[in-house]
Amino acid sequence: MNARFQATVYGTFFALAIGWVLYIGKGVFVPIVFSVLVVYVIVGLARMLVRLPLVGRFLPPRIGYPVSALVIALSLAGIASLVAGSIGNVSALAPKYAASMLNAIQSVAERLGVELAPTWATLRQDVLAQINTQRLIGSTVVSVSAIVSTLVVVLLYVAFLLIEQRTFSTKIAKISSDPQNVGQIQGIVTQINARIGAYLALKTVVSVIQGLVSWAVLEFVGVEFAAFWAVLIGMLNYVPYLGSVLGVLFPVAFATMQFADFGIALVVLLSLSATQFVIGFFLDPYLMGNSLNLSPFVILVSLAVWSALWGIPGAFLAVPITACLVLVFAEFPGTRPIAILLSRNGEI
C-alpha cells in the first residue's frame, strides 16, 4: 500500500475518532474551552489597563488580573440584569403585543382573501395542538439549569487557570530536554496567544461598535428594549455569518409584533441590514485584517462542523478553535499542507 495513501487513511480515521470523542464529551470540553477564552480576555484586558496612562500608573501588574476579572464580572452582571429586566417588561406588556400581533395576522389574512379571519382562540387551538406544553416547560427548565451549572464550572476553571498561568512558561521550558522541541512548542504557544488574543480584542471592539450603532437605529425607530437587542446583536456578532442574520431577524420580528406595521418592520430590516453590511464588509475586515488568516469558506465550514458537534457553544468557539488548529498544523511537515489549504492566502 502506498505510504501516503496509508497515512491519509489513518489520519481520516484518527480525525473521525477525535470528532466522536469531542461529540460525546462536549459536556466536559465546552466549559474548558470557554474558560480558556475567558482567561484570554482577562489577560488581554489586564495588559490594556496597565498600559493606560492614568490607570496603569497606579495599578500594579499583580492587581491587573483581579481588576480585569472584576470588570468582566460586573459587565456580565449588568447584561444579566438587563436581560432579566427586559423579560419582566415583556411579560407585563404581553397583552399589548398580543393584540398588535393579532391585528397584523388578521390584516395579512384579509389581504390573502381568507374568509374567516383568525382569532387568538383559533390560533391557540391550532398551535397548542402541536405543542406538548409539559415537555416544553421541562426542556426549558433543564436548559436554564444546564447554563447555570456550566457558568459555575467555567468560573472555577478560570480561577485555577489564572493561578496556573504564572507557572505555565516554566512548565513549557521543562517539557523536553531538547531545546529545539522546547523552542518549537514555545513558538506555537506564542503565536496562538498573539493571534487569538488579537482576534478576541478586535472582535470585541467590533461587537461593541455594532451594538452601539444598532442601539441608535432601534432607538430612532422607537423599538422597545433597544438596549437588550443591542447587547444581543453584539453577542451574536461573535458567530460568523449566521450571527449577522439572526442579529437582524430577531429585532425585526419583535418590531413587527410591537408596531403591527410591516412598513416600520421593513425600515428596521433595511437599517439593521445596512449597519451589518457596512461594519461586516468594511470596518470588520479593516480592523481584523488577517489576524487569524483563515479562508472565509473554511470559517463557514468550521461553523457548521463545530455547531454540529457542540451546538450553540460550538458556533461561538468555531473560529478560535480552527485558528489554533491551523497554527499547530503549520508546525509539522505532515500536516502543513492542510494548514495551507485552510489559510486565507496560503501564507502561514
DAGIHU-V750882 format. One record per residue. N is the residue number from 0. PSI is psi in degrees with one decimal (999 if undefined). D_LAST is the distance of its C-alpha to the last C-alpha in whole Angstrom. Layout:
BEGIN
N|PSI|D_LAST + N|PSI|D_LAST
END
This chain:
BEGIN
0|137.2|32 + 1|135.2|28 + 2|-39.0|26 + 3|-42.2|23 + 4|-40.4|25 + 5|-43.0|26 + 6|-37.4|23 + 7|-43.1|22 + 8|-46.2|25 + 9|-41.7|25 + 10|-39.1|22 + 11|-46.1|23 + 12|-36.4|26 + 13|-42.0|24 + 14|-41.2|22 + 15|-38.8|25 + 16|-41.4|27 + 17|-42.3|25 + 18|-39.8|25 + 19|-41.7|29 + 20|-42.2|29 + 21|-37.0|27 + 22|-48.2|29 + 23|-20.5|32 + 24|23.3|31 + 25|-29.1|30 + 26|-24.3|33 + 27|-43.9|31 + 28|-37.1|28 + 29|-48.8|28 + 30|-35.4|30 + 31|-47.6|27 + 32|-41.4|24 + 33|-40.4|26 + 34|-36.6|27 + 35|-42.7|24 + 36|-37.7|23 + 37|-39.5|26 + 38|-40.4|26 + 39|-45.1|22 + 40|-43.8|25 + 41|-45.9|28 + 42|-43.3|26 + 43|-42.1|24 + 44|-38.0|27 + 45|-43.3|29 + 46|-37.3|27 + 47|-40.2|28 + 48|-39.6|31 + 49|-31.7|31 + 50|-11.3|30 + 51|139.6|33 + 52|-44.8|35 + 53|-47.4|38 + 54|-43.6|37 + 55|-27.1|35 + 56|-32.4|38 + 57|8.7|40 + 58|103.3|37 + 59|148.5|37 + 60|-34.6|33 + 61|-26.4|35 + 62|-9.3|36 + 63|-43.1|33 + 64|-48.5|32 + 65|-40.6|35 + 66|-43.2|36 + 67|-44.9|32 + 68|-37.5|33 + 69|-41.3|37 + 70|-44.8|35 + 71|-41.1|33 + 72|-42.1|36 + 73|-38.3|38 + 74|-44.6|36 + 75|-38.9|36 + 76|-40.1|40 + 77|-41.5|40 + 78|-43.3|38 + 79|-40.8|40 + 80|-40.6|43 + 81|-43.7|42 + 82|-44.6|42 + 83|-43.2|45 + 84|-39.4|47 + 85|-41.2|46 + 86|-41.9|47 + 87|-42.3|50 + 88|-37.8|51 + 89|-40.2|49 + 90|-38.8|52 + 91|-33.3|55 + 92|8.8|54 + 93|-43.1|54 + 94|-38.7|57 + 95|-44.6|56 + 96|-35.9|53 + 97|-42.6|55 + 98|-42.5|57 + 99|-42.0|55 + 100|-38.3|53 + 101|-40.3|56 + 102|-40.0|57 + 103|-42.8|54 + 104|-42.7|54 + 105|-35.4|58 + 106|-43.6|57 + 107|-39.7|55 + 108|-39.3|57 + 109|-40.1|60 + 110|-32.2|58 + 111|-2.8|57 + 112|24.5|61 + 113|128.3|61 + 114|-44.0|64 + 115|109.7|64 + 116|136.0|62 + 117|151.0|60 + 118|170.5|61 + 119|-29.4|59 + 120|-47.0|62 + 121|-37.1|61 + 122|-43.8|57 + 123|-38.8|57 + 124|-39.9|59 + 125|-39.7|57 + 126|-48.7|53 + 127|-21.5|55 + 128|-23.8|56 + 129|0.4|52 + 130|131.7|51 + 131|99.9|52 + 132|-42.7|53 + 133|-42.3|53 + 134|-38.7|50 + 135|-45.4|48 + 136|-42.2|49 + 137|-43.9|48 + 138|-34.5|45 + 139|-44.2|44 + 140|-42.3|46 + 141|-40.7|44 + 142|-44.9|41 + 143|-42.8|42 + 144|-40.4|42 + 145|-39.2|39 + 146|-44.7|37 + 147|-45.9|39 + 148|-37.3|39 + 149|-40.1|35 + 150|-41.0|35 + 151|-43.6|38 + 152|-41.6|35 + 153|-43.2|32 + 154|-39.5|34 + 155|-44.8|35 + 156|-41.8|32 + 157|-43.6|31 + 158|-45.9|34 + 159|-33.2|33 + 160|-37.6|29 + 161|-33.9|30 + 162|-42.7|32 + 163|-24.8|30 + 164|-27.2|27 + 165|-34.7|29 + 166|6.1|29 + 167|-44.3|26 + 168|-36.4|24 + 169|-39.6|27 + 170|-40.8|27 + 171|-40.0|23 + 172|-26.9|25 + 173|8.9|27 + 174|-20.6|25 + 175|152.5|25 + 176|-10.4|28 + 177|115.8|25 + 178|-31.6|23 + 179|-42.3|20 + 180|-41.8|20 + 181|-43.6|20 + 182|-38.6|18 + 183|-44.4|15 + 184|-43.2|16 + 185|-37.6|17 + 186|-42.3|13 + 187|-46.8|12 + 188|-40.9|15 + 189|-43.2|15 + 190|-42.2|11 + 191|-45.3|13 + 192|-43.7|16 + 193|-47.6|14 + 194|-45.5|12 + 195|-39.7|15 + 196|-44.9|18 + 197|-40.2|17 + 198|-48.1|16 + 199|-40.1|20 + 200|-49.4|21 + 201|-37.8|20 + 202|-36.1|21 + 203|-42.2|25 + 204|-46.9|25 + 205|-40.4|25 + 206|-40.0|27 + 207|-43.3|30 + 208|-43.4|30 + 209|-42.7|30 + 210|-41.4|33 + 211|-43.9|35 + 212|-42.4|35 + 213|-39.3|36 + 214|-43.6|38 + 215|-42.0|40 + 216|-47.8|40 + 217|-38.1|42 + 218|-40.5|44 + 219|-40.7|45 + 220|-28.8|46 + 221|18.3|48 + 222|129.8|46 + 223|154.3|47 + 224|41.8|44 + 225|-35.9|42 + 226|-40.5|40 + 227|-46.2|40 + 228|-34.3|38 + 229|-42.6|36 + 230|-43.0|35 + 231|-42.8|34 + 232|-41.3|32 + 233|-40.3|30 + 234|-40.1|29 + 235|-18.5|29 + 236|-18.3|26 + 237|-18.5|24 + 238|117.5|24 + 239|139.2|22 + 240|-66.7|24 + 241|-36.2|27 + 242|-36.9|28 + 243|-39.4|28 + 244|-47.5|31 + 245|-32.9|33 + 246|-16.6|33 + 247|-42.2|35 + 248|-42.2|37 + 249|-52.0|38 + 250|-34.2|40 + 251|-41.7|41 + 252|-40.9|43 + 253|-40.9|44 + 254|-37.2|45 + 255|-41.3|47 + 256|-36.0|49 + 257|-48.4|50 + 258|-20.6|51 + 259|34.4|52 + 260|112.6|51 + 261|-19.0|49 + 262|-45.7|49 + 263|-39.4|47 + 264|-36.0|45 + 265|-37.3|44 + 266|-44.1|43 + 267|-42.5|41 + 268|-48.5|39 + 269|-39.0|39 + 270|-49.7|38 + 271|-36.9|36 + 272|-37.8|34 + 273|-41.7|34 + 274|-40.0|32 + 275|-39.4|29 + 276|-47.3|29 + 277|-47.5|29 + 278|-40.0|27 + 279|-33.6|24 + 280|-11.9|24 + 281|-59.7|24 + 282|-45.4|24 + 283|-52.1|21 + 284|-33.1|19 + 285|-42.8|20 + 286|-42.9|20 + 287|-38.8|17 + 288|-132.6|14 + 289|42.8|11 + 290|-31.2|11 + 291|-16.5|10 + 292|51.0|8 + 293|140.4|10 + 294|139.6|12 + 295|-36.8|16 + 296|-39.2|17 + 297|-38.9|15 + 298|-42.7|16 + 299|-43.6|20 + 300|-42.0|20 + 301|-36.0|18 + 302|-43.9|21 + 303|-42.8|24 + 304|-49.9|23 + 305|-27.6|23 + 306|-37.8|26 + 307|-33.7|28 + 308|-46.0|27 + 309|7.7|28 + 310|-143.7|30 + 311|-43.2|29 + 312|-36.2|28 + 313|-32.0|25 + 314|-38.1|24 + 315|-29.8|24 + 316|-5.9|21 + 317|-50.0|19 + 318|-50.0|17 + 319|-40.5|16 + 320|-44.8|16 + 321|-38.7|14 + 322|-41.3|11 + 323|-40.8|12 + 324|-41.6|12 + 325|-42.3|9 + 326|-38.5|8 + 327|-44.5|11 + 328|-34.1|10 + 329|-17.5|7 + 330|-6.2|10 + 331|134.9|12 + 332|-37.1|13 + 333|-31.4|15 + 334|-1.0|12 + 335|-39.2|9 + 336|-35.4|10 + 337|-42.0|11 + 338|-38.0|8 + 339|-42.5|7 + 340|-32.9|10 + 341|-17.5|10 + 342|168.1|7 + 343|-44.6|9 + 344|10.3|8 + 345|-3.6|6 + 346|118.6|4 + 347|999|0
END
